[in-house]
């Protein structure tokens, strides 16, 4: 996996671990401990995910080709068979749900 520093909508400044092989794309975060705050997993050319076999909920950010937010989902639970970002989605970023969001996107109290 290749690592890259990025500034993403919703997630802010992060270190992205890009999936590069079909195996890495299929596995994603499955079987891994929750990533540390500030770490995300990125999937290029992807507009849908699943959370089968996950052990914890994740936050999911779908972006278009220009890196603009298309859809943001907080606390996607394990065993969702299909999570779609929409036609415009071109890449997906996943992080552990416990990671903090910038103040303007914090969970409602």
Secondary structure, 3 states (H helix, E strand, C coil): CEEEEEEECCCEEEEEEECCCHHHHHHCCCCCCCCCCCEEEEEECCCEECCCCCCCCEEEEEECCCCCEEEEEEEECCCCCCEECCCCCCEEEEEECCCCCCHHHCCCC
